[in-house]
């Protein structure tokens, strides 16, 4: 999942290496936390949350064959 998040964020932000990604695996779900610098929060979330919704949708489609729910949290790295 981390590789997928790296790929997605590399197309969204100018410096994808500034985004920290943490993955926590549970038996029936997976939690992914994207720690994004404040200057890129607008790009990652998108207008009305469209980009964030798309990221969550892609993550859930990727793991749907394993019947796991994916929770993607986007938090500010600076604050």
PDB file as gemmi writes it, atoms N, CA and C in Angstrom:
CRYST1    1.000    1.000    1.000  90.00  90.00  90.00 P 1                      
ATOM      1  N   UNK A   1       0.830  -1.195   0.000  1.00  0.00           N  
ATOM      2  CA  UNK A   1       0.000   0.000   0.000  1.00  0.00           C  
ATOM      3  C   UNK A   1       0.874   1.258   0.000  1.00  0.00           C  
ATOM      4  N   UNK A   2       2.020   1.171   0.679  1.00  0.00           N  
ATOM      5  CA  UNK A   2       2.897   2.336   0.736  1.00  0.00           C  
ATOM      6  C   UNK A   2       3.401   2.714  -0.659  1.00  0.00           C  
ATOM      7  N   UNK A   3       3.708   1.713  -1.471  1.00  0.00           N  
ATOM      8  CA  UNK A   3       4.180   1.994  -2.825  1.00  0.00           C  
ATOM      9  C   UNK A   3       3.100   2.687  -3.651  1.00  0.00           C  
ATOM     10  N   UNK A   4       1.862   2.246  -3.477  1.00  0.00           N  
ATOM     11  CA  UNK A   4       0.743   2.862  -4.193  1.00  0.00           C  
ATOM     12  C   UNK A   4       0.571   4.322  -3.782  1.00  0.00           C  
ATOM     13  N   UNK A   5       0.639   4.593  -2.477  1.00  0.00           N  
ATOM     14  CA  UNK A   5       0.503   5.971  -1.993  1.00  0.00           C  
ATOM     15  C   UNK A   5       1.655   6.839  -2.492  1.00  0.00           C  
ATOM     16  N   UNK A   6       2.864   6.276  -2.540  1.00  0.00           N  
ATOM     17  CA  UNK A   6       4.013   7.023  -3.080  1.00  0.00           C  
ATOM     18  C   UNK A   6       3.787   7.379  -4.551  1.00  0.00           C  
ATOM     19  N   UNK A   7       3.281   6.418  -5.303  1.00  0.00           N  
ATOM     20  CA  UNK A   7       3.022   6.653  -6.724  1.00  0.00           C  
ATOM     21  C   UNK A   7       1.971   7.745  -6.917  1.00  0.00           C  
ATOM     22  N   UNK A   8       0.880   7.657  -6.176  1.00  0.00           N  
ATOM     23  CA  UNK A   8      -0.197   8.646  -6.308  1.00  0.00           C  
ATOM     24  C   UNK A   8       0.294  10.037  -5.935  1.00  0.00           C  
ATOM     25  N   UNK A   9       0.967  10.152  -4.788  1.00  0.00           N  
ATOM     26  CA  UNK A   9       1.408  11.475  -4.336  1.00  0.00           C  
ATOM     27  C   UNK A   9       2.506  12.047  -5.224  1.00  0.00           C  
ATOM     28  N   UNK A  10       3.257  11.188  -5.914  1.00  0.00           N  
ATOM     29  CA  UNK A  10       4.303  11.712  -6.797  1.00  0.00           C  
ATOM     30  C   UNK A  10       3.713  12.482  -7.976  1.00  0.00           C  
ATOM     31  N   UNK A  11       2.479  12.155  -8.352  1.00  0.00           N  
ATOM     32  CA  UNK A  11       1.811  12.883  -9.435  1.00  0.00           C  
ATOM     33  C   UNK A  11       1.108  14.150  -8.942  1.00  0.00           C  
ATOM     34  N   UNK A  12       0.898  14.251  -7.636  1.00  0.00           N  
ATOM     35  CA  UNK A  12       0.134  15.377  -7.093  1.00  0.00           C  
ATOM     36  C   UNK A  12       1.034  16.523  -6.650  1.00  0.00           C  
ATOM     37  N   UNK A  13       2.109  16.205  -5.932  1.00  0.00           N  
ATOM     38  CA  UNK A  13       2.961  17.254  -5.356  1.00  0.00           C  
ATOM     39  C   UNK A  13       4.286  17.339  -6.106  1.00  0.00           C  
ATOM     40  N   UNK A  14       4.974  18.468  -5.927  1.00  0.00           N  
ATOM     41  CA  UNK A  14       6.248  18.690  -6.604  1.00  0.00           C  
ATOM     42  C   UNK A  14       7.397  17.924  -5.947  1.00  0.00           C  
ATOM     43  N   UNK A  15       7.330  17.745  -4.622  1.00  0.00           N  
ATOM     44  CA  UNK A  15       8.381  17.049  -3.880  1.00  0.00           C  
ATOM     45  C   UNK A  15       7.757  15.906  -3.081  1.00  0.00           C  
ATOM     46  N   UNK A  16       7.505  14.764  -3.714  1.00  0.00           N  
ATOM     47  CA  UNK A  16       6.819  13.667  -3.019  1.00  0.00           C  
ATOM     48  C   UNK A  16       7.616  13.078  -1.863  1.00  0.00           C  
ATOM     49  N   UNK A  17       8.925  13.277  -1.849  1.00  0.00           N  
ATOM     50  CA  UNK A  17       9.734  12.743  -0.750  1.00  0.00           C  
ATOM     51  C   UNK A  17       9.476  13.464   0.568  1.00  0.00           C  
ATOM     52  N   UNK A  18       8.798  14.616   0.533  1.00  0.00           N  
ATOM     53  CA  UNK A  18       8.476  15.337   1.764  1.00  0.00           C  
ATOM     54  C   UNK A  18       7.253  14.762   2.470  1.00  0.00           C  
ATOM     55  N   UNK A  19       6.549  13.843   1.837  1.00  0.00           N  
ATOM     56  CA  UNK A  19       5.359  13.233   2.434  1.00  0.00           C  
ATOM     57  C   UNK A  19       5.758  11.946   3.146  1.00  0.00           C  
ATOM     58  N   UNK A  20       5.398  11.844   4.426  1.00  0.00           N  
ATOM     59  CA  UNK A  20       5.645  10.633   5.203  1.00  0.00           C  
ATOM     60  C   UNK A  20       4.403   9.757   5.145  1.00  0.00           C  
ATOM     61  N   UNK A  21       4.615   8.466   4.960  1.00  0.00           N  
ATOM     62  CA  UNK A  21       3.505   7.520   4.856  1.00  0.00           C  
ATOM     63  C   UNK A  21       3.673   6.447   5.919  1.00  0.00           C  
ATOM     64  N   UNK A  22       2.631   6.262   6.735  1.00  0.00           N  
ATOM     65  CA  UNK A  22       2.625   5.218   7.759  1.00  0.00           C  
ATOM     66  C   UNK A  22       1.476   4.268   7.473  1.00  0.00           C  
ATOM     67  N   UNK A  23       1.763   2.969   7.500  1.00  0.00           N  
ATOM     68  CA  UNK A  23       0.739   1.947   7.266  1.00  0.00           C  
ATOM     69  C   UNK A  23       0.633   1.052   8.491  1.00  0.00           C  
ATOM     70  N   UNK A  24      -0.576   0.916   9.020  1.00  0.00           N  
ATOM     71  CA  UNK A  24      -0.849   0.017  10.139  1.00  0.00           C  
ATOM     72  C   UNK A  24      -1.832  -1.040   9.675  1.00  0.00           C  
ATOM     73  N   UNK A  25      -1.424  -2.290   9.774  1.00  0.00           N  
ATOM     74  CA  UNK A  25      -2.254  -3.397   9.297  1.00  0.00           C  
ATOM     75  C   UNK A  25      -2.970  -4.051  10.475  1.00  0.00           C  
ATOM     76  N   UNK A  26      -4.264  -4.219  10.345  1.00  0.00           N  
ATOM     77  CA  UNK A  26      -5.106  -4.917  11.315  1.00  0.00           C  
ATOM     78  C   UNK A  26      -5.659  -6.156  10.618  1.00  0.00           C  
ATOM     79  N   UNK A  27      -6.274  -7.080  11.349  1.00  0.00           N  
ATOM     80  CA  UNK A  27      -6.811  -8.284  10.696  1.00  0.00           C  
ATOM     81  C   UNK A  27      -7.856  -8.008   9.615  1.00  0.00           C  
ATOM     82  N   UNK A  28      -8.741  -7.038   9.835  1.00  0.00           N  
ATOM     83  CA  UNK A  28      -9.805  -6.794   8.854  1.00  0.00           C  
ATOM     84  C   UNK A  28      -9.797  -5.384   8.281  1.00  0.00           C  
ATOM     85  N   UNK A  29      -8.777  -4.603   8.601  1.00  0.00           N  
ATOM     86  CA  UNK A  29      -8.684  -3.255   8.034  1.00  0.00           C  
ATOM     87  C   UNK A  29      -7.225  -2.816   7.987  1.00  0.00           C  
ATOM     88  N   UNK A  30      -7.000  -1.748   7.275  1.00  0.00           N  
ATOM     89  CA  UNK A  30      -5.669  -1.176   7.155  1.00  0.00           C  
ATOM     90  C   UNK A  30      -5.796   0.333   7.257  1.00  0.00           C  
ATOM     91  N   UNK A  31      -4.917   0.939   8.043  1.00  0.00           N  
ATOM     92  CA  UNK A  31      -4.936   2.389   8.204  1.00  0.00           C  
ATOM     93  C   UNK A  31      -3.670   2.975   7.586  1.00  0.00           C  
ATOM     94  N   UNK A  32      -3.869   3.944   6.714  1.00  0.00           N  
ATOM     95  CA  UNK A  32      -2.753   4.619   6.056  1.00  0.00           C  
ATOM     96  C   UNK A  32      -2.822   6.090   6.437  1.00  0.00           C  
ATOM     97  N   UNK A  33      -1.719   6.611   6.954  1.00  0.00           N  
ATOM     98  CA  UNK A  33      -1.655   8.017   7.331  1.00  0.00           C  
ATOM     99  C   UNK A  33      -0.649   8.718   6.432  1.00  0.00           C  
ATOM    100  N   UNK A  34      -1.116   9.755   5.765  1.00  0.00           N  
ATOM    101  CA  UNK A  34      -0.249  10.590   4.933  1.00  0.00           C  
ATOM    102  C   UNK A  34       0.054  11.864   5.709  1.00  0.00           C  
ATOM    103  N   UNK A  35       1.314  12.064   6.061  1.00  0.00           N  
ATOM    104  CA  UNK A  35       1.728  13.290   6.739  1.00  0.00           C  
ATOM    105  C   UNK A  35       2.289  14.224   5.676  1.00  0.00           C  
ATOM    106  N   UNK A  36       1.511  15.263   5.406  1.00  0.00           N  
ATOM    107  CA  UNK A  36       1.778  16.153   4.276  1.00  0.00           C  
ATOM    108  C   UNK A  36       2.216  17.521   4.794  1.00  0.00           C  
ATOM    109  N   UNK A  37       3.265  18.123   4.206  1.00  0.00           N  
ATOM    110  CA  UNK A  37       3.623  19.492   4.576  1.00  0.00           C  
ATOM    111  C   UNK A  37       2.462  20.451   4.298  1.00  0.00           C  
ATOM    112  N   UNK A  38       2.381  21.469   5.100  1.00  0.00           N  
ATOM    113  CA  UNK A  38       1.277  22.432   5.019  1.00  0.00           C  
ATOM    114  C   UNK A  38       1.129  23.032   3.620  1.00  0.00           C  
ATOM    115  N   UNK A  39       2.236  23.254   2.924  1.00  0.00           N  
ATOM    116  CA  UNK A  39       2.154  23.887   1.599  1.00  0.00           C  
ATOM    117  C   UNK A  39       1.490  22.992   0.555  1.00  0.00           C  
ATOM    118  N   UNK A  40       1.452  21.676   0.794  1.00  0.00           N  
ATOM    119  CA  UNK A  40       0.845  20.748  -0.160  1.00  0.00           C  
ATOM    120  C   UNK A  40      -0.526  20.236   0.264  1.00  0.00           C  
ATOM    121  N   UNK A  41      -1.011  20.652   1.416  1.00  0.00           N  
ATOM    122  CA  UNK A  41      -2.301  20.142   1.904  1.00  0.00           C  
ATOM    123  C   UNK A  41      -3.421  20.420   0.906  1.00  0.00           C  
ATOM    124  N   UNK A  42      -3.440  21.607   0.332  1.00  0.00           N  
ATOM    125  CA  UNK A  42      -4.483  21.961  -0.636  1.00  0.00           C  
ATOM    126  C   UNK A  42      -4.450  21.080  -1.874  1.00  0.00           C  
ATOM    127  N   UNK A  43      -3.257  20.744  -2.331  1.00  0.00           N  
ATOM    128  CA  UNK A  43      -3.132  19.886  -3.514  1.00  0.00           C  
ATOM    129  C   UNK A  43      -3.576  18.458  -3.217  1.00  0.00           C  
ATOM    130  N   UNK A  44      -3.219  17.948  -2.042  1.00  0.00           N  
ATOM    131  CA  UNK A  44      -3.542  16.559  -1.707  1.00  0.00           C  
ATOM    132  C   UNK A  44      -5.026  16.397  -1.394  1.00  0.00           C  
ATOM    133  N   UNK A  45      -5.622  17.378  -0.740  1.00  0.00           N  
ATOM    134  CA  UNK A  45      -7.051  17.283  -0.421  1.00  0.00           C  
ATOM    135  C   UNK A  45      -7.895  17.634  -1.641  1.00  0.00           C  
ATOM    136  N   UNK A  46      -7.515  18.676  -2.360  1.00  0.00           N  
ATOM    137  CA  UNK A  46      -8.246  19.058  -3.565  1.00  0.00           C  
ATOM    138  C   UNK A  46      -9.481  19.878  -3.267  1.00  0.00           C  
ATOM    139  N   UNK A  47     -10.068  20.413  -4.313  1.00  0.00           N  
ATOM    140  CA  UNK A  47     -11.266  21.237  -4.188  1.00  0.00           C  
ATOM    141  C   UNK A  47     -12.428  20.363  -3.732  1.00  0.00           C  
ATOM    142  N   UNK A  48     -13.053  20.756  -2.633  1.00  0.00           N  
ATOM    143  CA  UNK A  48     -14.157  20.005  -2.016  1.00  0.00           C  
ATOM    144  C   UNK A  48     -13.766  18.571  -1.669  1.00  0.00           C  
ATOM    145  N   UNK A  49     -12.473  18.311  -1.472  1.00  0.00           N  
ATOM    146  CA  UNK A  49     -12.017  16.983  -1.078  1.00  0.00           C  
ATOM    147  C   UNK A  49     -12.000  15.954  -2.187  1.00  0.00           C  
ATOM    148  N   UNK A  50     -12.038  16.395  -3.420  1.00  0.00           N  
ATOM    149  CA  UNK A  50     -12.114  15.452  -4.550  1.00  0.00           C  
ATOM    150  C   UNK A  50     -10.880  14.565  -4.668  1.00  0.00           C  
ATOM    151  N   UNK A  51      -9.694  15.145  -4.504  1.00  0.00           N  
ATOM    152  CA  UNK A  51      -8.462  14.352  -4.619  1.00  0.00           C  
ATOM    153  C   UNK A  51      -8.384  13.353  -3.467  1.00  0.00           C  
ATOM    154  N   UNK A  52      -8.715  13.797  -2.253  1.00  0.00           N  
ATOM    155  CA  UNK A  52      -8.693  12.895  -1.094  1.00  0.00           C  
ATOM    156  C   UNK A  52      -9.673  11.737  -1.285  1.00  0.00           C  
ATOM    157  N   UNK A  53     -10.851  12.024  -1.806  1.00  0.00           N  
ATOM    158  CA  UNK A  53     -11.837  10.962  -2.065  1.00  0.00           C  
ATOM    159  C   UNK A  53     -11.315   9.983  -3.102  1.00  0.00           C  
ATOM    160  N   UNK A  54     -10.655  10.495  -4.132  1.00  0.00           N  
ATOM    161  CA  UNK A  54     -10.104   9.625  -5.176  1.00  0.00           C  
ATOM    162  C   UNK A  54      -8.994   8.735  -4.621  1.00  0.00           C  
ATOM    163  N   UNK A  55      -8.143   9.291  -3.759  1.00  0.00           N  
ATOM    164  CA  UNK A  55      -7.081   8.497  -3.130  1.00  0.00           C  
ATOM    165  C   UNK A  55      -7.691   7.376  -2.302  1.00  0.00           C  
ATOM    166  N   UNK A  56      -8.720   7.701  -1.520  1.00  0.00           N  
ATOM    167  CA  UNK A  56      -9.390   6.683  -0.694  1.00  0.00           C  
ATOM    168  C   UNK A  56     -10.050   5.614  -1.559  1.00  0.00           C  
ATOM    169  N   UNK A  57     -10.668   6.027  -2.654  1.00  0.00           N  
ATOM    170  CA  UNK A  57     -11.321   5.074  -3.554  1.00  0.00           C  
ATOM    171  C   UNK A  57     -10.311   4.110  -4.171  1.00  0.00           C  
ATOM    172  N   UNK A  58      -9.196   4.633  -4.654  1.00  0.00           N  
ATOM    173  CA  UNK A  58      -8.167   3.779  -5.249  1.00  0.00           C  
ATOM    174  C   UNK A  58      -7.613   2.805  -4.215  1.00  0.00           C  
ATOM    175  N   UNK A  59      -7.383   3.275  -2.999  1.00  0.00           N  
ATOM    176  CA  UNK A  59      -6.866   2.399  -1.942  1.00  0.00           C  
ATOM    177  C   UNK A  59      -7.851   1.282  -1.625  1.00  0.00           C  
ATOM    178  N   UNK A  60      -9.138   1.601  -1.571  1.00  0.00           N  
ATOM    179  CA  UNK A  60     -10.143   0.580  -1.271  1.00  0.00           C  
ATOM    180  C   UNK A  60     -10.320  -0.403  -2.418  1.00  0.00           C  
ATOM    181  N   UNK A  61     -10.222   0.063  -3.647  1.00  0.00           N  
ATOM    182  CA  UNK A  61     -10.317  -0.841  -4.798  1.00  0.00           C  
ATOM    183  C   UNK A  61      -9.126  -1.799  -4.798  1.00  0.00           C  
ATOM    184  N   UNK A  62      -7.948  -1.290  -4.464  1.00  0.00           N  
ATOM    185  CA  UNK A  62      -6.739  -2.119  -4.432  1.00  0.00           C  
ATOM    186  C   UNK A  62      -6.862  -3.259  -3.431  1.00  0.00           C  
ATOM    187  N   UNK A  63      -7.451  -3.003  -2.267  1.00  0.00           N  
ATOM    188  CA  UNK A  63      -7.525  -4.031  -1.224  1.00  0.00           C  
ATOM    189  C   UNK A  63      -8.870  -4.731  -1.173  1.00  0.00           C  
ATOM    190  N   UNK A  64      -9.784  -4.402  -2.059  1.00  0.00           N  
ATOM    191  CA  UNK A  64     -11.118  -5.000  -2.023  1.00  0.00           C  
ATOM    192  C   UNK A  64     -11.073  -6.505  -2.228  1.00  0.00           C  
ATOM    193  N   UNK A  65     -10.131  -6.998  -3.008  1.00  0.00           N  
ATOM    194  CA  UNK A  65     -10.055  -8.435  -3.234  1.00  0.00           C  
ATOM    195  C   UNK A  65      -9.666  -9.190  -1.963  1.00  0.00           C  
ATOM    196  N   UNK A  66      -9.071  -8.496  -0.992  1.00  0.00           N  
ATOM    197  CA  UNK A  66      -8.729  -9.106   0.291  1.00  0.00           C  
ATOM    198  C   UNK A  66      -9.818  -8.884   1.333  1.00  0.00           C  
ATOM    199  N   UNK A  67     -10.907  -8.253   0.950  1.00  0.00           N  
ATOM    200  CA  UNK A  67     -12.025  -7.931   1.842  1.00  0.00           C  
ATOM    201  C   UNK A  67     -11.584  -7.115   3.051  1.00  0.00           C  
ATOM    202  N   UNK A  68     -10.666  -6.201   2.836  1.00  0.00           N  
ATOM    203  CA  UNK A  68     -10.218  -5.310   3.900  1.00  0.00           C  
ATOM    204  C   UNK A  68     -10.679  -3.895   3.607  1.00  0.00           C  
ATOM    205  N   UNK A  69     -10.995  -3.174   4.649  1.00  0.00           N  
ATOM    206  CA  UNK A  69     -11.350  -1.767   4.543  1.00  0.00           C  
ATOM    207  C   UNK A  69     -10.083  -0.953   4.774  1.00  0.00           C  
ATOM    208  N   UNK A  70      -9.886   0.065   3.968  1.00  0.00           N  
ATOM    209  CA  UNK A  70      -8.718   0.929   4.107  1.00  0.00           C  
ATOM    210  C   UNK A  70      -9.176   2.304   4.564  1.00  0.00           C  
ATOM    211  N   UNK A  71      -8.536   2.800   5.595  1.00  0.00           N  
ATOM    212  CA  UNK A  71      -8.793   4.147   6.090  1.00  0.00           C  
ATOM    213  C   UNK A  71      -7.567   4.992   5.773  1.00  0.00           C  
ATOM    214  N   UNK A  72      -7.766   6.042   4.985  1.00  0.00           N  
ATOM    215  CA  UNK A  72      -6.669   6.938   4.614  1.00  0.00           C  
ATOM    216  C   UNK A  72      -6.872   8.254   5.353  1.00  0.00           C  
ATOM    217  N   UNK A  73      -5.910   8.584   6.203  1.00  0.00           N  
ATOM    218  CA  UNK A  73      -5.938   9.836   6.953  1.00  0.00           C  
ATOM    219  C   UNK A  73      -4.889  10.774   6.375  1.00  0.00           C  
ATOM    220  N   UNK A  74      -5.278  12.012   6.167  1.00  0.00           N  
ATOM    221  CA  UNK A  74      -4.355  13.023   5.655  1.00  0.00           C  
ATOM    222  C   UNK A  74      -4.197  14.073   6.743  1.00  0.00           C  
ATOM    223  N   UNK A  75      -2.978  14.177   7.281  1.00  0.00           N  
ATOM    224  CA  UNK A  75      -2.719  15.106   8.377  1.00  0.00           C  
ATOM    225  C   UNK A  75      -1.567  16.027   8.004  1.00  0.00           C  
ATOM    226  N   UNK A  76      -1.520  17.173   8.675  1.00  0.00           N  
ATOM    227  CA  UNK A  76      -0.463  18.141   8.431  1.00  0.00           C  
ATOM    228  C   UNK A  76       0.814  17.701   9.138  1.00  0.00           C  
ATOM    229  N   UNK A  77       1.893  17.751   8.428  1.00  0.00           N  
ATOM    230  CA  UNK A  77       3.188  17.369   8.979  1.00  0.00           C  
ATOM    231  C   UNK A  77       3.760  18.481   9.852  1.00  0.00           C  
ATOM    232  N   UNK A  78       3.418  19.714   9.532  1.00  0.00           N  
ATOM    233  CA  UNK A  78       3.989  20.867  10.221  1.00  0.00           C  
ATOM    234  C   UNK A  78       3.314  21.163  11.554  1.00  0.00           C  
ATOM    235  N   UNK A  79       2.080  20.736  11.724  1.00  0.00           N  
ATOM    236  CA  UNK A  79       1.346  21.123  12.923  1.00  0.00           C  
ATOM    237  C   UNK A  79       0.950  20.046  13.762  1.00  0.00           C  
TER     238      UNK A  79                                                      
END                                                                             
